[in-house]
Amino acid sequence: MTYADGSVGTVTTTAEGTFTASIGEETGAGTITEADGKICFDPEGDDPEQPTNCWTNSEVGEDGSWTSTSDTGEVVTVRRAEEAAAES
C-alpha cells in the first residue's frame, strides 16, 4: 500500500483472520474482522496509540489497484503483492 506522502507499507492477511503489517521501521500484527462493508484491523495488545482501524475499499481499477479509506479519512492506494511484483 502507498500512503499520500509516498511512504510504502505491506500488510499480509490470512484466511484465519489475522494480519501482519510493516510500514517503514514499524511492524505489527493482530486480527481482522469485516462488518458493514468495512475491514477492521485490531492490533495486538492494549496500546491506546494503536486502536482498531476500519477501512472501506473502492472498486478495483483497471490497473488492479484500489483505494482504501479509513474511518479517520486516511486514504491509501493498495495493490496485491503479486501484481506489484509483476510490474517490477
N, CA, C and O atoms as a Tinker XYZ file with bonds, in Angstrom:
   352  protein
     1  N      0.846000   -1.175000    0.000000    73     2
     2  CA     0.000000    0.000000    0.000000    64     1     3
     3  C      0.881000    1.224000    0.000000    63     2     4     5
     4  O      1.992000    1.207000    0.530000    81     3
     5  N      0.380000    2.283000   -0.597000    73     3     6
     6  CA     1.115000    3.534000   -0.687000    64     5     7
     7  C      0.284000    4.635000   -0.045000    63     6     8     9
     8  O     -0.887000    4.821000   -0.373000    81     7
     9  N      0.908000    5.359000    0.872000    73     7    10
    10  CA     0.238000    6.456000    1.577000    64     9    11
    11  C      0.347000    7.749000    0.780000    63    10    12    13
    12  O      1.149000    7.844000   -0.149000    81    11
    13  N     -0.447000    8.732000    1.136000    73    11    14
    14  CA    -0.471000   10.018000    0.440000    64    13    15
    15  C      0.902000   10.679000    0.405000    63    14    16    17
    16  O      1.223000   11.376000   -0.558000    81    15
    17  N      1.726000   10.472000    1.450000    73    15    18
    18  CA     3.055000   11.086000    1.488000    64    17    19
    19  C      4.096000   10.302000    0.699000    63    18    20    21
    20  O      5.267000   10.682000    0.678000    81    19
    21  N      3.679000    9.195000    0.039000    73    19    22
    22  CA     4.587000    8.387000   -0.768000    64    21    23
    23  C      5.212000    7.226000   -0.028000    63    22    24    25
    24  O      5.850000    6.382000   -0.656000    81    23
    25  N      5.055000    7.150000    1.286000    73    23    26
    26  CA     5.616000    6.021000    2.023000    64    25    27
    27  C      4.857000    4.752000    1.660000    63    26    28    29
    28  O      3.684000    4.795000    1.288000    81    27
    29  N      5.547000    3.628000    1.774000    73    27    30
    30  CA     5.003000    2.348000    1.340000    64    29    31
    31  C      4.993000    1.377000    2.508000    63    30    32    33
    32  O      5.921000    1.365000    3.317000    81    31
    33  N      3.952000    0.568000    2.599000    73    31    34
    34  CA     3.846000   -0.451000    3.624000    64    33    35
    35  C      3.324000   -1.743000    3.038000    63    34    36    37
    36  O      2.823000   -1.780000    1.914000    81    35
    37  N      3.450000   -2.808000    3.822000    73    35    38
    38  CA     2.980000   -4.114000    3.411000    64    37    39
    39  C      2.092000   -4.687000    4.504000    63    38    40    41
    40  O      2.459000   -4.669000    5.679000    81    39
    41  N      0.941000   -5.189000    4.126000    73    39    42
    42  CA     0.052000   -5.890000    5.054000    64    41    43
    43  C     -0.216000   -7.262000    4.464000    63    42    44    45
    44  O     -0.618000   -7.386000    3.308000    81    43
    45  N      0.009000   -8.288000    5.266000    73    43    46
    46  CA    -0.263000   -9.657000    4.856000    64    45    47
    47  C     -1.414000  -10.175000    5.698000    63    46    48    49
    48  O     -1.377000  -10.104000    6.926000    81    47
    49  N     -2.438000  -10.698000    5.035000    73    47    50
    50  CA    -3.602000  -11.231000    5.739000    64    49    51
    51  C     -3.665000  -12.742000    5.548000    63    50    52    53
    52  O     -3.110000  -13.284000    4.593000    81    51
    53  N     -4.352000  -13.415000    6.475000    73    51    54
    54  CA    -4.516000  -14.862000    6.377000    64    53    55
    55  C     -5.998000  -15.218000    6.353000    63    54    56    57
    56  O     -6.844000  -14.418000    6.753000    81    55
    57  N     -6.298000  -16.403000    5.890000    73    55    58
    58  CA    -7.676000  -16.897000    5.872000    64    57    59
    59  C     -8.213000  -17.076000    7.291000    63    58    60    61
    60  O     -9.426000  -17.111000    7.497000    81    59
    61  N     -7.325000  -17.189000    8.254000    73    59    62
    62  CA    -7.723000  -17.360000    9.653000    64    61    63
    63  C     -8.118000  -16.046000   10.320000    63    62    64    65
    64  O     -8.524000  -16.048000   11.483000    81    63
    65  N     -8.007000  -14.925000    9.607000    73    63    66
    66  CA    -8.422000  -13.635000   10.145000    64    65    67
    67  C     -7.357000  -12.913000   10.943000    63    66    68    69
    68  O     -7.668000  -12.193000   11.892000    81    67
    69  N     -6.092000  -13.102000   10.562000    73    67    70
    70  CA    -5.001000  -12.376000   11.212000    64    69    71
    71  C     -4.257000  -11.549000   10.172000    63    70    72    73
    72  O     -4.399000  -11.766000    8.968000    81    71
    73  N     -3.459000  -10.596000   10.657000    73    71    74
    74  CA    -2.634000   -9.803000    9.753000    64    73    75
    75  C     -1.283000   -9.519000   10.389000    63    74    76    77
    76  O     -1.135000   -9.541000   11.611000    81    75
    77  N     -0.305000   -9.252000    9.537000    73    75    78
    78  CA     0.977000   -8.684000    9.938000    64    77    79
    79  C      1.186000   -7.465000    9.055000    63    78    80    81
    80  O      0.803000   -7.464000    7.885000    81    79
    81  N      1.794000   -6.430000    9.617000    73    79    82
    82  CA     1.999000   -5.195000    8.865000    64    81    83
    83  C      3.412000   -4.688000    9.073000    63    82    84    85
    84  O      3.991000   -4.837000   10.149000    81    83
    85  N      3.952000   -4.092000    8.038000    73    83    86
    86  CA     5.267000   -3.469000    8.085000    64    85    87
    87  C      5.159000   -2.147000    7.339000    63    86    88    89
    88  O      4.868000   -2.112000    6.143000    81    87
    89  N      5.398000   -1.062000    8.067000    73    87    90
    90  CA     5.328000    0.269000    7.472000    64    89    91
    91  C      6.565000    1.015000    7.945000    63    90    92    93
    92  O      6.654000    1.431000    9.100000    81    91
    93  N      7.517000    1.176000    7.038000    73    91    94
    94  CA     8.795000    1.767000    7.429000    64    93    95
    95  C      9.467000    0.889000    8.466000    63    94    96    97
    96  O      9.628000   -0.312000    8.249000    81    95
    97  N      9.861000    1.469000    9.589000    73    95    98
    98  CA    10.513000    0.726000   10.668000    64    97    99
    99  C      9.506000    0.059000   11.602000    63    98   100   101
   100  O      9.886000   -0.761000   12.438000    81    99
   101  N      8.231000    0.403000   11.466000    73    99   102
   102  CA     7.208000   -0.119000   12.367000    64   101   103
   103  C      6.635000   -1.440000   11.855000    63   102   104   105
   104  O      6.420000   -1.612000   10.656000    81   103
   105  N      6.394000   -2.366000   12.779000    73   103   106
   106  CA     5.745000   -3.629000   12.451000    64   105   107
   107  C      4.632000   -3.879000   13.459000    63   106   108   109
   108  O      4.643000   -3.329000   14.560000    81   107
   109  N      3.690000   -4.695000   13.081000    73   107   110
   110  CA     2.601000   -5.026000   13.982000    64   109   111
   111  C      1.850000   -6.230000   13.486000    63   110   112   113
   112  O      2.072000   -6.709000   12.374000    81   111
   113  N      0.954000   -6.715000   14.326000    73   111   114
   114  CA     0.130000   -7.869000   13.994000    64   113   115
   115  C     -1.168000   -7.773000   14.773000    63   114   116   117
   116  O     -1.276000   -7.014000   15.736000    81   115
   117  N     -2.151000   -8.553000   14.345000    73   115   118
   118  CA    -3.420000   -8.557000   15.047000    64   117   119
   119  C     -4.453000   -9.363000   14.301000    63   118   120   121
   120  O     -4.122000  -10.272000   13.541000    81   119
   121  N     -5.715000   -9.019000   14.526000    73   119   122
   122  CA    -6.820000   -9.733000   13.901000    64   121   123
   123  C     -7.607000   -8.805000   12.976000    63   122   124   125
   124  O     -7.562000   -7.581000   13.098000    81   123
   125  N     -8.326000   -9.431000   12.050000    73   123   126
   126  CA    -9.147000   -8.711000   11.075000    64   125   127
   127  C    -10.593000   -9.163000   11.243000    63   126   128   129
   128  O    -10.873000  -10.351000   11.406000    81   127
   129  N    -11.501000   -8.197000   11.199000    73   127   130
   130  CA   -12.920000   -8.511000   11.152000    64   129   131
   131  C    -13.536000   -7.725000   10.012000    63   130   132   133
   132  O    -12.982000   -6.719000    9.572000    81   131
   133  N    -14.676000   -8.181000    9.537000    73   131   134
   134  CA   -15.371000   -7.498000    8.459000    64   133   135
   135  C    -16.800000   -7.240000    8.906000    63   134   136   137
   136  O    -17.492000   -8.155000    9.352000    81   135
   137  N    -17.243000   -5.994000    8.787000    73   135   138
   138  CA   -18.610000   -5.644000    9.176000    64   137   139
   139  C    -19.057000   -4.398000    8.429000    63   138   140   141
   140  O    -18.273000   -3.467000    8.242000    81   139
   141  N    -20.288000   -4.376000    8.011000    73   139   142
   142  CA   -20.877000   -3.213000    7.344000    64   141   143
   143  C    -20.061000   -2.743000    6.151000    63   142   144   145
   144  O    -19.970000   -1.541000    5.903000    81   143
   145  N    -19.464000   -3.673000    5.407000    73   143   146
   146  CA   -18.694000   -3.321000    4.226000    64   145   147
   147  C    -17.310000   -2.776000    4.523000    63   146   148   149
   148  O    -16.628000   -2.291000    3.620000    81   147
   149  N    -16.889000   -2.850000    5.772000    73   147   150
   150  CA   -15.570000   -2.343000    6.168000    64   149   151
   151  C    -14.696000   -3.500000    6.649000    63   150   152   153
   152  O    -15.191000   -4.509000    7.151000    81   151
   153  N    -13.397000   -3.328000    6.484000    73   151   154
   154  CA   -12.422000   -4.272000    7.008000    64   153   155
   155  C    -11.732000   -3.586000    8.179000    63   154   156   157
   156  O    -11.154000   -2.510000    8.030000    81   155
   157  N    -11.800000   -4.228000    9.355000    73   155   158
   158  CA   -11.248000   -3.630000   10.571000    64   157   159
   159  C    -10.018000   -4.397000   11.039000    63   158   160   161
   160  O    -10.046000   -5.621000   11.168000    81   159
   161  N     -8.947000   -3.666000   11.290000    73   159   162
   162  CA    -7.691000   -4.224000   11.770000    64   161   163
   163  C     -7.559000   -3.894000   13.252000    63   162   164   165
   164  O     -7.530000   -2.724000   13.631000    81   163
   165  N     -7.479000   -4.924000   14.087000    73   163   166
   166  CA    -7.378000   -4.764000   15.534000    64   165   167
   167  C     -5.987000   -5.228000   15.968000    63   166   168   169
   168  O     -5.747000   -6.430000   16.081000    81   167
   169  N     -5.068000   -4.288000   16.212000    73   167   170
   170  CA    -3.706000   -4.657000   16.603000    64   169   171
   171  C     -3.678000   -5.403000   17.936000    63   170   172   173
   172  O     -4.532000   -5.200000   18.799000    81   171
   173  N     -2.673000   -6.273000   18.081000    73   171   174
   174  CA    -2.472000   -6.989000   19.332000    64   173   175
   175  C     -2.173000   -6.003000   20.449000    63   174   176   177
   176  O     -1.611000   -4.936000   20.203000    81   175
   177  N     -2.545000   -6.351000   21.671000    73   175   178
   178  CA    -2.222000   -5.524000   22.828000    64   177   179
   179  C     -3.265000   -4.446000   23.070000    63   178   180   181
   180  O     -4.245000   -4.316000   22.337000    81   179
   181  N     -3.022000   -3.683000   24.119000    73   179   182
   182  CA    -3.960000   -2.639000   24.540000    64   181   183
   183  C     -3.372000   -1.243000   24.417000    63   182   184   185
   184  O     -3.723000   -0.357000   25.196000    81   183
   185  N     -2.481000   -1.030000   23.452000    73   183   186
   186  CA    -1.829000    0.265000   23.273000    64   185   187
   187  C     -2.837000    1.273000   22.726000    63   186   188   189
   188  O     -3.330000    1.104000   21.610000    81   187
   189  N     -3.153000    2.323000   23.497000    73   187   190
   190  CA    -4.119000    3.322000   23.002000    64   189   191
   191  C     -3.627000    4.063000   21.755000    63   190   192   193
   192  O     -4.423000    4.674000   21.042000    81   191
   193  N     -2.325000    4.008000   21.493000    73   191   194
   194  CA    -1.766000    4.629000   20.285000    64   193   195
   195  C     -2.058000    3.792000   19.036000    63   194   196   197
   196  O     -1.885000    4.268000   17.914000    81   195
   197  N     -2.502000    2.546000   19.229000    73   195   198
   198  CA    -2.793000    1.641000   18.119000    64   197   199
   199  C     -4.213000    1.090000   18.236000    63   198   200   201
   200  O     -4.382000   -0.099000   18.504000    81   199
   201  N     -5.236000    1.923000   18.043000    73   199   202
   202  CA    -6.624000    1.459000   18.156000    64   201   203
   203  C     -7.044000    0.637000   16.933000    63   202   204   205
   204  O     -6.346000    0.610000   15.919000    81   203
   205  N     -8.177000   -0.020000   17.044000    73   203   206
   206  CA    -8.765000   -0.699000   15.888000    64   205   207
   207  C     -9.032000    0.347000   14.816000    63   206   208   209
   208  O     -9.535000    1.431000   15.111000    81   207
   209  N     -8.696000    0.024000   13.574000    73   207   210
   210  CA    -8.855000    0.950000   12.469000    64   209   211
   211  C     -9.639000    0.261000   11.364000    63   210   212   213
   212  O     -9.222000   -0.792000   10.881000    81   211
   213  N    -10.764000    0.834000   10.956000    73   211   214
   214  CA   -11.620000    0.249000    9.927000    64   213   215
   215  C    -11.472000    1.006000    8.607000    63   214   216   217
   216  O    -11.326000    2.228000    8.589000    81   215
   217  N    -11.512000    0.255000    7.503000    73   215   218
   218  CA   -11.268000    0.797000    6.175000    64   217   219
   219  C    -12.371000    0.369000    5.217000    63   218   220   221
   220  O    -12.907000   -0.734000    5.329000    81   219
   221  N    -12.709000    1.248000    4.274000    73   219   222
   222  CA   -13.674000    0.957000    3.219000    64   221   223
   223  C    -12.917000    0.960000    1.897000    63   222   224   225
   224  O    -12.239000    1.932000    1.564000    81   223
   225  N    -13.036000   -0.131000    1.146000    73   223   226
   226  CA   -12.319000   -0.262000   -0.118000    64   225   227
   227  C    -13.172000    0.200000   -1.291000    63   226   228   229
   228  O    -14.387000    0.000000   -1.316000    81   227
   229  N    -12.503000    0.828000   -2.268000    73   227   230
   230  CA   -13.169000    1.189000   -3.518000    64   229   231
   231  C    -13.206000   -0.044000   -4.422000    63   230   232   233
   232  O    -12.696000   -1.104000   -4.060000    81   231
   233  N    -13.804000    0.103000   -5.580000    73   231   234
   234  CA   -13.763000   -0.945000   -6.597000    64   233   235
   235  C    -12.329000   -1.051000   -7.124000    63   234   236   237
   236  O    -11.583000   -0.071000   -7.102000    81   235
   237  N    -11.953000   -2.221000   -7.589000    73   235   238
   238  CA   -10.621000   -2.432000   -8.164000    64   237   239
   239  C    -10.583000   -1.782000   -9.540000    63   238   240   241
   240  O    -11.480000   -1.978000  -10.360000    81   239
   241  N     -9.526000   -1.001000   -9.780000    73   239   242
   242  CA    -9.363000   -0.322000  -11.053000    64   241   243
   243  C     -8.787000   -1.222000  -12.129000    63   242   244   245
   244  O     -8.413000   -2.365000  -11.863000    81   243
   245  N     -8.717000   -0.704000  -13.337000    73   243   246
   246  CA    -8.191000   -1.468000  -14.473000    64   245   247
   247  C     -6.759000   -1.920000  -14.245000    63   246   248   249
   248  O     -6.347000   -2.961000  -14.757000    81   247
   249  N     -5.988000   -1.139000  -13.473000    73   247   250
   250  CA    -4.595000   -1.498000  -13.219000    64   249   251
   251  C     -4.444000   -2.472000  -12.044000    63   250   252   253
   252  O     -3.325000   -2.823000  -11.672000    81   251
   253  N     -5.566000   -2.908000  -11.461000    73   251   254
   254  CA    -5.522000   -3.864000  -10.360000    64   253   255
   255  C     -5.405000   -3.231000   -8.984000    63   254   256   257
   256  O     -5.380000   -3.942000   -7.979000    81   255
   257  N     -5.332000   -1.900000   -8.920000    73   255   258
   258  CA    -5.212000   -1.226000   -7.634000    64   257   259
   259  C     -6.574000   -0.707000   -7.181000    63   258   260   261
   260  O     -7.515000   -0.615000   -7.970000    81   259
   261  N     -6.657000   -0.374000   -5.910000    73   259   262
   262  CA    -7.864000    0.237000   -5.358000    64   261   263
   263  C     -7.457000    1.164000   -4.224000    63   262   264   265
   264  O     -6.338000    1.091000   -3.717000    81   263
   265  N     -8.369000    2.029000   -3.836000    73   263   266
   266  CA    -8.096000    2.879000   -2.684000    64   265   267
   267  C     -8.859000    2.334000   -1.491000    63   266   268   269
   268  O     -9.920000    1.722000   -1.621000    81   267
   269  N     -8.282000    2.577000   -0.330000    73   267   270
   270  CA    -8.908000    2.177000    0.916000    64   269   271
   271  C     -8.903000    3.406000    1.813000    63   270   272   273
   272  O     -7.868000    4.044000    2.002000    81   271
   273  N    -10.069000    3.733000    2.362000    73   271   274
   274  CA   -10.222000    4.937000    3.180000    64   273   275
   275  C    -10.587000    4.536000    4.596000    63   274   276   277
   276  O    -11.551000    3.805000    4.822000    81   275
   277  N     -9.792000    5.033000    5.559000    73   275   278
   278  CA   -10.051000    4.702000    6.960000    64   277   279
   279  C    -11.191000    5.550000    7.501000    63   278   280   281
   280  O    -11.576000    6.554000    6.902000    81   279
   281  N    -11.723000    5.130000    8.640000    73   279   282
   282  CA   -12.775000    5.900000    9.292000    64   281   283
   283  C    -12.294000    7.291000    9.696000    63   282   284   285
   284  O    -13.106000    8.189000    9.918000    81   283
   285  N    -10.964000    7.475000    9.792000    73   283   286
   286  CA   -10.411000    8.779000   10.156000    64   285   287
   287  C    -10.104000    9.641000    8.930000    63   286   288   289
   288  O     -9.635000   10.772000    9.061000    81   287
   289  N    -10.377000    9.091000    7.720000    73   287   290
   290  CA   -10.175000    9.865000    6.500000    64   289   291
   291  C     -8.853000    9.623000    5.791000    63   290   292   293
   292  O     -8.622000   10.198000    4.728000    81   291
   293  N     -7.987000    8.799000    6.339000    73   291   294
   294  CA    -6.720000    8.487000    5.678000    64   293   295
   295  C     -7.004000    7.626000    4.453000    63   294   296   297
   296  O     -7.821000    6.708000    4.511000    81   295
   297  N     -6.325000    7.925000    3.337000    73   295   298
   298  CA    -6.522000    7.184000    2.095000    64   297   299
   299  C     -5.193000    6.572000    1.663000    63   298   300   301
   300  O     -4.166000    7.249000    1.634000    81   299
   301  N     -5.229000    5.275000    1.327000    73   299   302
   302  CA    -4.055000    4.595000    0.798000    64   301   303
   303  C     -4.429000    3.943000   -0.524000    63   302   304   305
   304  O     -5.591000    3.609000   -0.756000    81   303
   305  N     -3.441000    3.765000   -1.382000    73   303   306
   306  CA    -3.619000    3.018000   -2.620000    64   305   307
   307  C     -3.062000    1.628000   -2.378000    63   306   308   309
   308  O     -1.947000    1.470000   -1.882000    81   307
   309  N     -3.852000    0.617000   -2.734000    73   307   310
   310  CA    -3.492000   -0.770000   -2.436000    64   309   311
   311  C     -3.320000   -1.553000   -3.732000    63   310   312   313
   312  O     -4.069000   -1.377000   -4.693000    81   311
   313  N     -2.312000   -2.422000   -3.728000    73   311   314
   314  CA    -2.081000   -3.360000   -4.830000    64   313   315
   315  C     -1.737000   -4.699000   -4.217000    63   314   316   317
   316  O     -1.033000   -4.763000   -3.209000    81   315
   317  N     -2.226000   -5.763000   -4.815000    73   315   318
   318  CA    -1.830000   -7.100000   -4.367000    64   317   319
   319  C     -0.351000   -7.282000   -4.657000    63   318   320   321
   320  O      0.150000   -6.811000   -5.678000    81   319
   321  N      0.341000   -7.959000   -3.769000    73   319   322
   322  CA     1.794000   -8.118000   -3.880000    64   321   323
   323  C      2.209000   -8.759000   -5.198000    63   322   324   325
   324  O      3.182000   -8.328000   -5.816000    81   323
   325  N      1.482000   -9.784000   -5.634000    73   323   326
   326  CA     1.876000  -10.464000   -6.871000    64   325   327
   327  C      1.731000   -9.544000   -8.078000    63   326   328   329
   328  O      2.513000   -9.654000   -9.023000    81   327
   329  N      0.758000   -8.645000   -8.072000    73   327   330
   330  CA     0.593000   -7.693000   -9.176000    64   329   331
   331  C      1.668000   -6.622000   -9.134000    63   330   332   333
   332  O      2.184000   -6.225000  -10.179000    81   331
   333  N      2.013000   -6.150000   -7.949000    73   331   334
   334  CA     3.075000   -5.146000   -7.819000    64   333   335
   335  C      4.411000   -5.735000   -8.236000    63   334   336   337
   336  O      5.209000   -5.062000   -8.890000    81   335
   337  N      4.664000   -6.995000   -7.862000    73   335   338
   338  CA     5.925000   -7.648000   -8.203000    64   337   339
   339  C      6.043000   -7.866000   -9.703000    63   338   340   341
   340  O      7.138000   -7.771000  -10.258000    81   339
   341  N      4.929000   -8.157000  -10.363000    73   339   342
   342  CA     4.937000   -8.390000  -11.814000    64   341   343
   343  C      5.332000   -7.139000  -12.585000    63   342   344   345
   344  O      5.865000   -7.226000  -13.691000    81   343
   345  N      5.065000   -5.962000  -11.991000    73   343   346
   346  CA     5.398000   -4.706000  -12.665000    64   345   347
   347  C      6.852000   -4.296000  -12.447000    63   346   348   349
   348  O      7.372000   -3.446000  -13.170000    81   347
   349  N      7.506000   -4.892000  -11.460000    73   347   350
   350  CA     8.889000   -4.507000  -11.130000    64   349   351
   351  C      9.889000   -5.042000  -12.114000    63   350   352
   352  O     11.087000   -4.802000  -11.968000    81   351
